[in-house]
């Protein structure tokens, strides 16, 4: 598989980079602080990882991961990404991001709003319904009895197929939740959001980032997506 660009070097971006290089995929890491800030990270990731600017990561290959807060996506230039598939991991958290009227009114899903900025880019929402540390814990080779699945959504069938192939390579099956308009089915506080991957389903909210993960099959995830009820975004508690 060709080089994977990664925009964002926080926990999510780093976890996905580690899985990529672990499965033989070269990565170009980038962040808002510049390549020099990534020297230690790319050294830790090994010889398949290099540091670059956001534009260099955007042009690195057919697929690019964007792992930045929803308030920062407009800082990522759209032009270098045109024609490419962008895997968007972001979620809207009012407690962190403030209120966004287009999302609170439910005129748009988070991914639909972000797609408006990325004209000519094939956006696929992915890895937004699972916590980063559970990605690291639950990745398994193809055919493993404890292989987990993650939800994806997008408007372009070919882009979703390519994103699925990439995700399969780094350790997960995928379940297609539909278009970007359907991506609310695995947004925060829905039944298909992160709690499904908790070993202890009664884990307190404040303990979620330390909680042990548990495998989630494609069949179980598909059922959760089908049964999901749309959360009133303006009433969300986090």
Secondary structure, DSSP 8 states (H G I E B T S, - for coil): ---EEEE--SHHHHHHHHHHHHTT--EEEE-TT-GGGGHHHHHHH-TTEEE--HHHHHTSSSEEEE-S-GGGGGGS-SGGGTTSEEEE-----HHHH---HHHHTTSS-HHHHHHHHSTT-EEEEES-SS-HHHHHHH---TT-TT--EEEEEES-HHHHHHHHHHHHHHT-EEEE--SGGGGGGGSTTSTTSGGGGBSSTT--GGGGGG--B----HHHHHHHHHH-----GGG---
